[in-house]
């Protein structure tokens, strides 16, 4: 999972480093390569079967509930929040799969 999210972070960093306009960023986020990276994350999450009633189950349900919206401009913000949580966990020594 972390590798999948890292792929998106690398793309986002490239866009920030290139100082792209919002329109250019949106165009890149709609590219085939970017959408494949997003789809890979959703595919992975669809395969996880967390224990019922756990925070992991809640997080996955929330994220999957936003799947279609994440492909829109406002939904990208939701996805970015989850990716940030995963990266924070990684930075604090937790290794999410």
C-alpha positions in Angstrom: 0.0 0.0 0.0 2.8 2.4 0.9 4.5 1.9 -2.5 1.2 2.7 -4.2 0.7 5.9 -2.3 4.4 6.8 -2.7 3.8 6.6 -6.4 1.2 9.3 -6.2 3.3 11.4 -3.8 6.1 11.3 -6.3 3.8 12.5 -9.1 2.4 15.3 -6.8 6.0 16.4 -5.9 6.9 16.5 -9.6 3.9 18.8 -10.2 4.8 21.0 -7.2 8.5 21.2 -8.3 7.4 22.2 -11.8 5.2 24.9 -10.4 2.3 23.9 -12.5 -0.9 25.9 -12.7 -4.1 24.4 -11.2 -5.3 23.6 -14.7 -2.1 21.8 -15.5 -2.3 19.8 -12.3 -5.9 18.8 -13.0 -4.8 17.7 -16.5 -2.0 15.6 -15.0 -4.3 14.1 -12.4 -6.7 13.0 -15.2 -3.9 11.3 -17.1 -4.0 7.6 -17.7 -0.8 7.0 -15.6 -2.1 9.0 -12.6 -5.5 7.3 -12.7 -3.9 3.9 -13.0 -2.0 4.7 -9.7 -5.3 5.8 -8.0 -7.0 2.6 -9.3 -4.2 0.4 -7.9 -4.9 1.8 -4.5 -8.6 1.1 -4.7 -8.0 -2.4 -6.0 -5.7 -3.1 -3.1 -8.2 -1.8 -0.6 -11.0 -3.9 -2.2 -9.0 -7.0 -1.4 -8.5 -6.3 2.3 -10.9 -8.0 4.7 -10.4 -6.2 8.1 -11.8 -7.4 11.4 -15.4 -6.0 11.9 -15.6 -3.1 14.2 -12.0 -2.1 13.9 -10.6 1.4 13.0 -9.1 -0.2 9.9 -12.5 -1.4 8.8 -13.9 2.2 9.3 -11.0 3.7 7.4 -11.4 1.4 4.5 -15.1 1.8 4.3 -14.7 5.6 4.4 -12.0 5.6 1.7 -13.9 3.1 -0.5 -17.1 5.2 -0.1 -15.2 8.1 -1.6 -13.9 6.0 -4.6 -16.0 7.7 -7.3 -15.7 11.1 -5.8 -11.9 10.7 -5.5 -11.8 10.9 -9.3 -13.1 14.5 -9.1 -11.3 17.6 -8.0 -12.9 17.7 -4.5 -12.4 14.0 -4.0 -8.7 14.4 -4.7 -8.5 16.3 -1.4 -10.1 13.4 0.5 -7.6 10.9 -1.1 -4.7 13.2 -0.2 -5.7 13.2 3.5 -5.7 9.5 3.6 -2.3 9.3 1.9 -1.0 11.8 4.4 -2.2 9.6 7.3 -0.4 6.6 5.8 2.8 8.5 5.3 2.7 9.9 8.8 2.3 6.3 10.1 5.3 5.3 8.0 7.4 8.2 9.4 6.6 7.1 12.9 7.8 3.6 12.5 4.5 2.0 11.6 4.7 0.0 8.4 1.2 -0.2 6.8 1.0 -2.9 4.2 
